[in-house]
Amino acid sequence: MTVVPARTDHHVDVDGKRVAIDSEGYLLDRSQWSPEFARALANREGLELTPAHWEVIEYLRNYEARHGVQAQVRVMIREFTERWGPERGSNHHLHDMFPRGGPQKQGNRLAGLLRTKGEH
């Protein structure tokens, strides 16, 4: 696993436009989210998005839209264990997929969602 150092500028270049993010990489204006934003942020974070990453990102966006809150990790584990089986749906595998804070932090950033409660 290669971890790219965090950058100090607070934007991501998306199709020639600068999209503002906070110091942790979360979108400042959620309406600016797009799949291109997710790809650009993932690239900045040294992550290549696979179809499985997109499945998690879509799940996170849809869950928050339906429930008005972000999915807890235990809910994600249950969901992806049902979809992918116990090994690929495990907490360990989800954190391996999203090495910069797991699905609840890095996944939420890529999905254009807000910081989780208590995150600084």
C-alpha positions in Angstrom: 0.0 0.0 0.0 1.4 3.4 -1.0 0.3 6.4 1.0 0.7 9.7 -0.7 1.5 12.7 1.7 -1.4 15.1 2.3 -1.2 18.3 0.3 -1.6 21.7 1.8 -3.7 23.4 -0.9 -7.4 23.1 -0.4 -8.9 22.4 -3.8 -9.1 19.6 -6.3 -8.8 20.2 -10.0 -11.8 18.7 -11.7 -12.1 19.0 -15.5 -10.1 22.3 -15.4 -12.1 23.8 -12.5 -10.9 24.2 -9.0 -13.3 22.6 -6.5 -12.8 23.8 -2.9 -12.2 21.2 -0.2 -11.4 21.6 3.5 -8.0 20.6 5.0 -9.1 17.0 5.3 -10.4 16.7 1.7 -14.1 17.1 2.3 -16.1 19.1 -0.2 -17.1 22.6 1.0 -20.0 22.8 -1.4 -21.7 19.3 -1.7 -23.5 20.4 -4.9 -20.1 20.3 -6.6 -19.8 16.5 -6.2 -19.5 14.5 -9.4 -17.9 11.1 -10.3 -15.1 13.2 -11.8 -14.6 14.9 -8.4 -14.4 11.4 -6.8 -11.8 10.3 -9.3 -9.7 13.5 -8.9 -9.8 13.2 -5.1 -8.9 9.5 -5.2 -6.0 10.3 -7.5 -4.8 13.0 -5.1 -5.0 10.4 -2.3 -3.2 7.8 -4.3 -6.2 5.5 -4.7 -7.3 3.9 -7.9 -11.1 3.4 -7.9 -12.3 0.0 -8.8 -15.9 -1.1 -9.5 -16.0 -2.2 -5.8 -15.0 1.3 -4.7 -17.8 2.8 -6.8 -20.3 0.3 -5.3 -19.3 1.6 -1.8 -19.4 5.3 -2.9 -22.9 4.9 -4.4 -24.1 3.0 -1.3 -22.8 5.8 0.9 -24.5 8.5 -1.2 -27.8 6.6 -1.4 -27.8 5.7 2.3 -27.3 9.3 3.3 -30.0 10.5 0.8 -32.5 7.9 2.1 -31.8 8.2 5.8 -30.5 11.7 6.3 -27.5 10.4 8.2 -24.3 8.6 7.2 -24.0 4.9 7.3 -22.2 3.5 10.3 -19.4 1.1 9.6 -21.3 -1.8 11.2 -24.2 -1.1 8.8 -21.8 -1.1 5.9 -20.2 -4.4 7.0 -23.6 -6.0 7.1 -24.5 -4.7 3.7 -21.3 -5.6 2.0 -21.1 -9.0 3.7 -24.5 -9.8 2.1 -23.3 -8.5 -1.3 -19.8 -9.8 -1.4 -19.5 -12.5 1.2 -17.9 -12.5 4.7 -14.3 -12.0 3.6 -14.8 -9.1 1.1 -17.5 -7.5 3.2 -15.4 -7.5 6.4 -14.3 -4.4 8.3 -10.7 -5.4 7.4 -11.3 -5.6 3.7 -13.3 -2.3 3.6 -10.5 -0.5 5.5 -7.9 -2.1 3.0 -10.0 -0.6 0.2 -10.0 2.8 1.8 -6.6 3.1 3.5 -7.0 6.7 4.5 -9.5 6.4 7.2 -11.6 3.5 6.1 -15.0 3.7 4.3 -16.5 6.1 6.9 -13.8 8.8 6.3 -12.2 8.2 3.0 -15.3 6.7 1.5 -17.4 9.7 2.7 -14.9 12.2 1.3 -15.0 10.5 -2.1 -18.8 10.3 -1.9 -19.0 14.1 -1.3 -20.4 13.7 2.2 -19.6 15.7 5.3 -17.1 14.8 8.0 -18.3 12.3 10.5 -19.2 13.5 13.9 -16.3 14.0 16.2 -13.8 14.2 13.3 -11.4 17.2 13.5 
